[in-house]
């Protein structure tokens, strides 16, 4: 993925209210510390999106009102941002 594509996705996430803390996690797929975590919080919960810029793996989790994370199986970042 090109830098401008990454920047465009990051811009769209920020526009929707997502934020990231700058800390990178190790990717379970490729082992690189390249996972950016984007979060959005709401009264009824929220959503966390984990996106590895090294290999492209994207996982999304719904955050419940009691602050538990439930993986959103089959999440498509491009469709979500369209």
C-alpha positions in Angstrom: 0.0 0.0 0.0 1.3 3.4 -0.9 1.9 6.2 1.6 -0.9 8.4 0.1 -3.4 5.5 0.4 -2.4 5.0 4.0 -2.7 8.7 4.7 -6.2 8.8 3.0 -7.4 5.9 5.2 -6.0 7.6 8.3 -7.7 10.9 7.3 -11.1 9.1 6.9 -10.7 7.4 10.3 -9.9 10.7 12.0 -12.9 12.3 10.2 -15.2 9.7 11.7 -13.8 10.5 15.2 -11.3 7.7 15.6 -8.0 8.5 17.4 -4.7 6.6 18.0 -2.3 6.9 20.8 0.9 6.4 18.8 1.9 3.2 20.5 2.4 0.3 18.2 1.7 -3.4 19.0 3.3 -6.5 17.6 1.3 -8.0 14.8 0.1 -11.6 15.4 0.4 -12.3 11.6 3.9 -10.9 10.6 5.5 -10.2 14.0 6.4 -6.6 13.3 5.6 -3.8 15.7 3.5 -2.1 13.2 -0.1 -2.3 14.4 -1.8 1.0 14.8 -4.9 0.9 17.1 -7.7 3.4 16.2 -10.5 3.8 18.8 -13.8 5.5 19.0 -15.8 5.7 22.2 -19.5 6.2 22.7 -21.9 5.9 25.6 -23.1 2.5 24.4 -19.5 1.3 23.8 -17.4 2.0 20.7 -15.0 0.3 18.3 -11.3 -0.5 18.1 -9.7 -1.1 14.7 -6.2 -2.7 14.7 -4.4 -2.2 11.4 -0.9 -3.5 10.7 0.9 -1.2 8.3 3.6 -3.8 7.7 1.4 -6.6 6.4 -2.0 -5.0 6.0 -3.9 -7.2 8.5 -7.0 -5.4 9.8 -9.2 -6.5 12.7 -12.1 -4.7 14.3 -13.6 -5.1 17.7 -16.9 -3.7 19.0 -16.5 -2.3 22.5 -19.6 -3.1 24.7 -21.0 -0.7 27.3 -19.3 -2.8 30.0 -15.9 -2.2 28.1 -15.5 -5.7 26.7 -14.1 -6.2 23.2 -16.0 -8.5 20.8 -14.2 -9.2 17.4 -16.2 -8.1 14.4 -15.6 -11.2 12.1 -15.3 -10.4 8.4 -14.7 -6.7 9.0 -13.8 -4.8 5.8 -12.0 -1.5 6.4 -12.6 -0.2 2.9 -16.3 -0.9 3.0 -16.6 0.6 6.5 -15.0 3.8 5.3 -16.9 4.0 2.0 
